[in-house]
Amino acid sequence: QVQLVESGGGLVQAGGSLSLSCVASGSNLSSRAMGWYRQAPGKQREVVASIRSDGSANYAASVKGRFTISRDNGMNTVYLHMNSLKPEDTAVYYCNFFPTPIKMYWGRGTQVTVSS
């Protein structure tokens, strides 16, 4: 059974930084593309960043230049480093497979709140 556990969220002022982690158990992520997704209140879940098995990454336009996705295959972990945070980045952040997330693998996510 695959389990994805996100952590690292919190409350931060605008312009601040946070680093999120996603640890996987039950599956070796090294050959899989992974994504960080977020869902703000009243909005659809959206992908913010993705990373392939070779480490190549892509970002949503809204976070490009501010967020960095990385992975440590030995630790079965994917990271999201977020800089220059804005109030509109406030959301619950999740990780899952990319480009097709698996419904049963959605975890609890980690709350990121950016105050103005």
C-alpha positions, 0 to 999 in steps of 0.5 A: 500500500502506497502512502504519501506523507506531506510535512513542512507547512506552516504560517509565514509572512509574505516574502518568507520561505518554507520547505515542504517534504513528501515521504513515500512508503510502499513504493519506490519513487525513483522511476516515477514522475512526481508532482506537488499540488495545492488546493486553496479554499473554494478552488480546484486542486492544481499542480504547481510543480513536477519532477521527472525521474531524471530530475527535470522539473516544470512549474506552473507560471504562478510559482516559476522562479519562486518555487523549486522542486527536488527529489532524493531517490535514496530517501524516497522523498520529494521536496518543494522549496518555496521562496517569496511567498505570497498570500495567494500561495495559501493552500493545502499542499499535496504530493502525488504521482504526475501527470496522473495522480492516483486518487487513493494516494492523496494524503492529508496534505500540509497547510501553508498560510501566507499572511499579508 
